[in-house]
Amino acid sequence: MFPIQYKGGRLNCGYKVDFLIEDRIVVELKAVTQLLKLHEDQLLTYMKLSGIGTGLLINFNVIVLKNGIRQLVMA
C-alpha cells in the first residue's frame, strides 16, 4: 500500500497495488470487457508513487491472455 501525503500530513488510507514484483514491476490486474485509459492512469499513479518505472496491466477477460497484457514504462 502506498500512503497518501496531504499538506505535510499522512492520511490513514492509501493506494493498494495488486502485485509489486521485487520492487521493480508494478502489476495491476483487471477482468473487464476492455481496458480503458482510466486503467492505465491508475497503473501510472501507482508507478509514480512507488518510483518504479515499469508496470504491467493485465486483463483476464480476453480469449487469448497475451492480448490482454499492456506494459507501461515511464522515462
Backbone atoms as SQL, in Angstrom:
CREATE TABLE atoms (id INTEGER PRIMARY KEY, chain TEXT, resi INTEGER, resn TEXT, atom TEXT, x REAL, y REAL, z REAL);
INSERT INTO atoms VALUES
  (1, 'A', 1, 'MET', 'N', 0.840, -1.166, 0.000),
  (2, 'A', 1, 'MET', 'CA', 0.000, 0.000, 0.000),
  (3, 'A', 1, 'MET', 'C', 0.894, 1.242, 0.000),
  (4, 'A', 2, 'PHE', 'N', 0.517, 2.223, -0.810),
  (5, 'A', 2, 'PHE', 'CA', 1.237, 3.481, -0.854),
  (6, 'A', 2, 'PHE', 'C', 0.445, 4.524, -0.076),
  (7, 'A', 3, 'PRO', 'N', 1.057, 5.148, 0.928),
  (8, 'A', 3, 'PRO', 'CA', 0.328, 6.128, 1.739),
  (9, 'A', 3, 'PRO', 'C', 0.055, 7.411, 0.963),
  (10, 'A', 4, 'ILE', 'N', -0.922, 8.157, 1.432),
  (11, 'A', 4, 'ILE', 'CA', -1.254, 9.436, 0.824),
  (12, 'A', 4, 'ILE', 'C', -0.738, 10.546, 1.733),
  (13, 'A', 5, 'GLN', 'N', 0.064, 11.445, 1.161),
  (14, 'A', 5, 'GLN', 'CA', 0.567, 12.607, 1.879),
  (15, 'A', 5, 'GLN', 'C', -0.244, 13.818, 1.447),
  (16, 'A', 6, 'TYR', 'N', -0.716, 14.603, 2.416),
  (17, 'A', 6, 'TYR', 'CA', -1.501, 15.794, 2.089),
  (18, 'A', 6, 'TYR', 'C', -1.147, 16.898, 3.062),
  (19, 'A', 7, 'LYS', 'N', -0.677, 18.018, 2.533),
  (20, 'A', 7, 'LYS', 'CA', -0.304, 19.188, 3.339),
  (21, 'A', 7, 'LYS', 'C', 0.617, 18.803, 4.485),
  (22, 'A', 8, 'GLY', 'N', 1.612, 18.008, 4.174),
  (23, 'A', 8, 'GLY', 'CA', 2.608, 17.633, 5.164),
  (24, 'A', 8, 'GLY', 'C', 2.180, 16.538, 6.130),
  (25, 'A', 9, 'GLY', 'N', 0.946, 16.076, 6.015),
  (26, 'A', 9, 'GLY', 'CA', 0.470, 15.015, 6.908),
  (27, 'A', 9, 'GLY', 'C', 0.206, 13.735, 6.139),
  (28, 'A', 10, 'ARG', 'N', 0.153, 12.663, 6.866),
  (29, 'A', 10, 'ARG', 'CA', -0.089, 11.360, 6.255),
  (30, 'A', 10, 'ARG', 'C', -1.515, 10.918, 6.570),
  (31, 'A', 11, 'LEU', 'N', -2.294, 10.627, 5.539),
  (32, 'A', 11, 'LEU', 'CA', -3.670, 10.194, 5.735),
  (33, 'A', 11, 'LEU', 'C', -3.722, 8.705, 6.042),
  (34, 'A', 12, 'ASN', 'N', -4.731, 8.292, 6.778),
  (35, 'A', 12, 'ASN', 'CA', -4.887, 6.902, 7.191),
  (36, 'A', 12, 'ASN', 'C', -5.531, 6.051, 6.104),
  (37, 'A', 13, 'CYS', 'N', -5.121, 6.227, 4.895),
  (38, 'A', 13, 'CYS', 'CA', -5.604, 5.420, 3.780),
  (39, 'A', 13, 'CYS', 'C', -4.488, 5.401, 2.740),
  (40, 'A', 14, 'GLY', 'N', -4.697, 4.722, 1.663),
  (41, 'A', 14, 'GLY', 'CA', -3.655, 4.670, 0.654),
  (42, 'A', 14, 'GLY', 'C', -4.105, 3.909, -0.561),
  (43, 'A', 15, 'TYR', 'N', -3.182, 3.768, -1.493),
  (44, 'A', 15, 'TYR', 'CA', -3.441, 3.034, -2.725),
  (45, 'A', 15, 'TYR', 'C', -2.942, 1.607, -2.546),
  (46, 'A', 16, 'LYS', 'N', -3.748, 0.640, -2.969),
  (47, 'A', 16, 'LYS', 'CA', -3.367, -0.764, -2.833),
  (48, 'A', 16, 'LYS', 'C', -3.006, -1.333, -4.205),
  (49, 'A', 17, 'VAL', 'N', -1.771, -1.727, -4.346),
  (50, 'A', 17, 'VAL', 'CA', -1.272, -2.320, -5.577),
  (51, 'A', 17, 'VAL', 'C', -1.601, -3.805, -5.556),
  (52, 'A', 18, 'ASP', 'N', -1.980, -4.353, -6.721),
  (53, 'A', 18, 'ASP', 'CA', -2.273, -5.788, -6.775),
  (54, 'A', 18, 'ASP', 'C', -1.017, -6.606, -6.507),
  (55, 'A', 19, 'PHE', 'N', 0.054, -6.325, -7.246),
  (56, 'A', 19, 'PHE', 'CA', 1.330, -7.018, -7.039),
  (57, 'A', 19, 'PHE', 'C', 2.479, -6.049, -7.239),
  (58, 'A', 20, 'LEU', 'N', 3.518, -6.223, -6.445),
  (59, 'A', 20, 'LEU', 'CA', 4.767, -5.493, -6.597),
  (60, 'A', 20, 'LEU', 'C', 5.856, -6.550, -6.677),
  (61, 'A', 21, 'ILE', 'N', 6.458, -6.687, -7.848),
  (62, 'A', 21, 'ILE', 'CA', 7.428, -7.749, -8.095),
  (63, 'A', 21, 'ILE', 'C', 8.844, -7.232, -7.856),
  (64, 'A', 22, 'GLU', 'N', 9.485, -7.740, -6.801),
  (65, 'A', 22, 'GLU', 'CA', 10.871, -7.439, -6.446),
  (66, 'A', 22, 'GLU', 'C', 11.202, -5.952, -6.507),
  (67, 'A', 23, 'ASP', 'N', 10.256, -5.112, -6.126),
  (68, 'A', 23, 'ASP', 'CA', 10.438, -3.658, -6.157),
  (69, 'A', 23, 'ASP', 'C', 10.895, -3.153, -7.523),
  (70, 'A', 24, 'ARG', 'N', 10.486, -3.862, -8.593),
  (71, 'A', 24, 'ARG', 'CA', 10.896, -3.479, -9.951),
  (72, 'A', 24, 'ARG', 'C', 9.727, -3.347, -10.918),
  (73, 'A', 25, 'ILE', 'N', 8.618, -4.056, -10.655),
  (74, 'A', 25, 'ILE', 'CA', 7.484, -4.048, -11.579),
  (75, 'A', 25, 'ILE', 'C', 6.191, -3.953, -10.776),
  (76, 'A', 26, 'VAL', 'N', 5.344, -2.991, -11.158),
  (77, 'A', 26, 'VAL', 'CA', 4.018, -2.859, -10.564),
  (78, 'A', 26, 'VAL', 'C', 3.044, -3.597, -11.474),
  (79, 'A', 27, 'VAL', 'N', 2.234, -4.484, -10.913),
  (80, 'A', 27, 'VAL', 'CA', 1.281, -5.265, -11.703),
  (81, 'A', 27, 'VAL', 'C', -0.134, -4.935, -11.235),
  (82, 'A', 28, 'GLU', 'N', -0.974, -4.544, -12.186),
  (83, 'A', 28, 'GLU', 'CA', -2.383, -4.255, -11.907),
  (84, 'A', 28, 'GLU', 'C', -3.229, -5.242, -12.688),
  (85, 'A', 29, 'LEU', 'N', -4.116, -5.951, -11.992),
  (86, 'A', 29, 'LEU', 'CA', -4.949, -6.985, -12.606),
  (87, 'A', 29, 'LEU', 'C', -6.375, -6.486, -12.804),
  (88, 'A', 30, 'LYS', 'N', -6.954, -6.842, -13.938),
  (89, 'A', 30, 'LYS', 'CA', -8.336, -6.469, -14.261),
  (90, 'A', 30, 'LYS', 'C', -9.041, -7.661, -14.885),
  (91, 'A', 31, 'ALA', 'N', -10.366, -7.622, -14.858),
  (92, 'A', 31, 'ALA', 'CA', -11.206, -8.584, -15.575),
  (93, 'A', 31, 'ALA', 'C', -12.376, -7.778, -16.135),
  (94, 'A', 32, 'VAL', 'N', -12.092, -7.019, -17.186),
  (95, 'A', 32, 'VAL', 'CA', -13.060, -6.078, -17.760),
  (96, 'A', 32, 'VAL', 'C', -13.246, -6.365, -19.246),
  (97, 'A', 33, 'THR', 'N', -14.333, -5.835, -19.802),
  (98, 'A', 33, 'THR', 'CA', -14.613, -6.034, -21.222),
  (99, 'A', 33, 'THR', 'C', -13.498, -5.465, -22.080),
  (100, 'A', 34, 'GLN', 'N', -13.044, -4.266, -21.723),
  (101, 'A', 34, 'GLN', 'CA', -11.899, -3.683, -22.423),
  (102, 'A', 34, 'GLN', 'C', -11.137, -2.781, -21.466),
  (103, 'A', 35, 'LEU', 'N', -9.832, -2.704, -21.675),
  (104, 'A', 35, 'LEU', 'CA', -9.013, -1.813, -20.864),
  (105, 'A', 35, 'LEU', 'C', -9.246, -0.379, -21.328),
  (106, 'A', 36, 'LEU', 'N', -9.387, 0.511, -20.375),
  (107, 'A', 36, 'LEU', 'CA', -9.633, 1.916, -20.665),
  (108, 'A', 36, 'LEU', 'C', -8.435, 2.761, -20.251),
  (109, 'A', 37, 'LYS', 'N', -8.430, 4.008, -20.676),
  (110, 'A', 37, 'LYS', 'CA', -7.388, 4.950, -20.282),
  (111, 'A', 37, 'LYS', 'C', -7.362, 5.080, -18.754),
  (112, 'A', 38, 'LEU', 'N', -8.521, 5.007, -18.140),
  (113, 'A', 38, 'LEU', 'CA', -8.633, 5.070, -16.686),
  (114, 'A', 38, 'LEU', 'C', -7.769, 3.997, -16.014),
  (115, 'A', 39, 'HIS', 'N', -7.758, 2.799, -16.575),
  (116, 'A', 39, 'HIS', 'CA', -6.963, 1.711, -16.009),
  (117, 'A', 39, 'HIS', 'C', -5.469, 1.995, -16.151),
  (118, 'A', 40, 'GLU', 'N', -5.073, 2.542, -17.297),
  (119, 'A', 40, 'GLU', 'CA', -3.669, 2.915, -17.491),
  (120, 'A', 40, 'GLU', 'C', -3.273, 4.021, -16.520),
  (121, 'A', 41, 'ASP', 'N', -4.160, 4.999, -16.340),
  (122, 'A', 41, 'ASP', 'CA', -3.883, 6.098, -15.416),
  (123, 'A', 41, 'ASP', 'C', -3.710, 5.585, -13.988),
  (124, 'A', 42, 'GLN', 'N', -4.516, 4.609, -13.608),
  (125, 'A', 42, 'GLN', 'CA', -4.398, 4.012, -12.277),
  (126, 'A', 42, 'GLN', 'C', -3.021, 3.381, -12.104),
  (127, 'A', 43, 'LEU', 'N', -2.599, 2.609, -13.088),
  (128, 'A', 43, 'LEU', 'CA', -1.286, 1.970, -13.021),
  (129, 'A', 43, 'LEU', 'C', -0.173, 3.011, -12.995),
  (130, 'A', 44, 'LEU', 'N', -0.284, 4.046, -13.820),
  (131, 'A', 44, 'LEU', 'CA', 0.727, 5.106, -13.836),
  (132, 'A', 44, 'LEU', 'C', 0.822, 5.809, -12.483),
  (133, 'A', 45, 'THR', 'N', -0.303, 6.003, -11.825),
  (134, 'A', 45, 'THR', 'CA', -0.298, 6.611, -10.491),
  (135, 'A', 45, 'THR', 'C', 0.482, 5.744, -9.517),
  (136, 'A', 46, 'TYR', 'N', 0.228, 4.445, -9.537),
  (137, 'A', 46, 'TYR', 'CA', 0.970, 3.528, -8.668),
  (138, 'A', 46, 'TYR', 'C', 2.462, 3.557, -8.981),
  (139, 'A', 47, 'MET', 'N', 2.784, 3.620, -10.252),
  (140, 'A', 47, 'MET', 'CA', 4.194, 3.656, -10.646),
  (141, 'A', 47, 'MET', 'C', 4.864, 4.930, -10.154),
  (142, 'A', 48, 'LYS', 'N', 4.191, 6.064, -10.292),
  (143, 'A', 48, 'LYS', 'CA', 4.756, 7.342, -9.838),
  (144, 'A', 48, 'LYS', 'C', 4.925, 7.357, -8.324),
  (145, 'A', 49, 'LEU', 'N', 3.924, 6.892, -7.590),
  (146, 'A', 49, 'LEU', 'CA', 4.001, 6.885, -6.127),
  (147, 'A', 49, 'LEU', 'C', 5.112, 5.973, -5.616),
  (148, 'A', 50, 'SER', 'N', 5.340, 4.884, -6.310),
  (149, 'A', 50, 'SER', 'CA', 6.354, 3.917, -5.866),
  (150, 'A', 50, 'SER', 'C', 7.745, 4.252, -6.387),
  (151, 'A', 51, 'GLY', 'N', 7.809, 5.098, -7.412),
  (152, 'A', 51, 'GLY', 'CA', 9.108, 5.389, -8.029),
  (153, 'A', 51, 'GLY', 'C', 9.592, 4.261, -8.917),
  (154, 'A', 52, 'ILE', 'N', 8.684, 3.365, -9.289),
  (155, 'A', 52, 'ILE', 'CA', 9.028, 2.225, -10.138),
  (156, 'A', 52, 'ILE', 'C', 8.597, 2.538, -11.567),
  (157, 'A', 53, 'GLY', 'N', 9.518, 2.403, -12.509),
  (158, 'A', 53, 'GLY', 'CA', 9.281, 2.840, -13.878),
  (159, 'A', 53, 'GLY', 'C', 8.642, 1.829, -14.803),
  (160, 'A', 54, 'THR', 'N', 8.395, 0.613, -14.350),
  (161, 'A', 54, 'THR', 'CA', 7.819, -0.409, -15.216),
  (162, 'A', 54, 'THR', 'C', 6.553, -0.970, -14.584),
  (163, 'A', 55, 'GLY', 'N', 5.518, -1.117, -15.418),
  (164, 'A', 55, 'GLY', 'CA', 4.266, -1.666, -14.925),
  (165, 'A', 55, 'GLY', 'C', 3.603, -2.558, -15.951),
  (166, 'A', 56, 'LEU', 'N', 2.841, -3.511, -15.475),
  (167, 'A', 56, 'LEU', 'CA', 2.059, -4.394, -16.332),
  (168, 'A', 56, 'LEU', 'C', 0.590, -4.259, -15.966),
  (169, 'A', 57, 'LEU', 'N', -0.227, -4.082, -16.978),
  (170, 'A', 57, 'LEU', 'CA', -1.670, -4.042, -16.824),
  (171, 'A', 57, 'LEU', 'C', -2.190, -5.299, -17.498),
  (172, 'A', 58, 'ILE', 'N', -2.810, -6.185, -16.727),
  (173, 'A', 58, 'ILE', 'CA', -3.232, -7.480, -17.252),
  (174, 'A', 58, 'ILE', 'C', -4.744, -7.620, -17.127),
  (175, 'A', 59, 'ASN', 'N', -5.409, -7.846, -18.258),
  (176, 'A', 59, 'ASN', 'CA', -6.845, -8.061, -18.304),
  (177, 'A', 59, 'ASN', 'C', -7.105, -9.543, -18.558),
  (178, 'A', 60, 'PHE', 'N', -7.784, -10.189, -17.619),
  (179, 'A', 60, 'PHE', 'CA', -8.054, -11.618, -17.749),
  (180, 'A', 60, 'PHE', 'C', -9.339, -11.922, -18.521),
  (181, 'A', 61, 'ASN', 'N', -10.083, -10.902, -18.900),
  (182, 'A', 61, 'ASN', 'CA', -11.338, -11.118, -19.616),
  (183, 'A', 61, 'ASN', 'C', -11.101, -11.064, -21.135),
  (184, 'A', 62, 'VAL', 'N', -10.183, -11.884, -21.609),
  (185, 'A', 62, 'VAL', 'CA', -9.868, -11.988, -23.038),
  (186, 'A', 62, 'VAL', 'C', -9.744, -13.459, -23.403),
  (187, 'A', 63, 'ILE', 'N', -9.906, -13.764, -24.674),
  (188, 'A', 63, 'ILE', 'CA', -9.798, -15.156, -25.120),
  (189, 'A', 63, 'ILE', 'C', -8.355, -15.626, -25.073),
  (190, 'A', 64, 'VAL', 'N', -7.441, -14.783, -25.577),
  (191, 'A', 64, 'VAL', 'CA', -6.009, -15.099, -25.565),
  (192, 'A', 64, 'VAL', 'C', -5.334, -14.122, -24.607),
  (193, 'A', 65, 'LEU', 'N', -4.737, -14.635, -23.535),
  (194, 'A', 65, 'LEU', 'CA', -4.200, -13.786, -22.478),
  (195, 'A', 65, 'LEU', 'C', -3.187, -12.768, -22.986),
  (196, 'A', 66, 'LYS', 'N', -2.358, -13.136, -23.940),
  (197, 'A', 66, 'LYS', 'CA', -1.338, -12.185, -24.415),
  (198, 'A', 66, 'LYS', 'C', -1.978, -10.934, -25.021),
  (199, 'A', 67, 'ASN', 'N', -3.235, -11.022, -25.447),
  (200, 'A', 67, 'ASN', 'CA', -3.936, -9.854, -25.980),
  (201, 'A', 67, 'ASN', 'C', -4.444, -8.935, -24.871),
  (202, 'A', 68, 'GLY', 'N', -4.387, -9.391, -23.646),
  (203, 'A', 68, 'GLY', 'CA', -4.860, -8.593, -22.516),
  (204, 'A', 68, 'GLY', 'C', -3.748, -7.996, -21.687),
  (205, 'A', 69, 'ILE', 'N', -2.517, -8.035, -22.181),
  (206, 'A', 69, 'ILE', 'CA', -1.372, -7.532, -21.413),
  (207, 'A', 69, 'ILE', 'C', -0.832, -6.263, -22.052),
  (208, 'A', 70, 'ARG', 'N', -0.680, -5.227, -21.213),
  (209, 'A', 70, 'ARG', 'CA', -0.049, -3.975, -21.656),
  (210, 'A', 70, 'ARG', 'C', 1.097, -3.660, -20.706),
  (211, 'A', 71, 'GLN', 'N', 2.205, -3.281, -21.300),
  (212, 'A', 71, 'GLN', 'CA', 3.352, -2.853, -20.499),
  (213, 'A', 71, 'GLN', 'C', 3.463, -1.349, -20.581),
  (214, 'A', 72, 'LEU', 'N', 3.654, -0.702, -19.434),
  (215, 'A', 72, 'LEU', 'CA', 3.851, 0.733, -19.410),
  (216, 'A', 72, 'LEU', 'C', 5.228, 1.004, -18.818),
  (217, 'A', 73, 'VAL', 'N', 5.942, 1.921, -19.444),
  (218, 'A', 73, 'VAL', 'CA', 7.283, 2.294, -18.979),
  (219, 'A', 73, 'VAL', 'C', 7.355, 3.806, -18.887),
  (220, 'A', 74, 'MET', 'N', 7.800, 4.296, -17.731),
  (221, 'A', 74, 'MET', 'CA', 7.990, 5.734, -17.562),
  (222, 'A', 74, 'MET', 'C', 9.451, 6.068, -17.843),
  (223, 'A', 75, 'ALA', 'N', 9.648, 7.182, -18.483),
  (224, 'A', 75, 'ALA', 'CA', 11.028, 7.624, -18.811),
  (225, 'A', 75, 'ALA', 'C', 11.705, 8.207, -17.608);
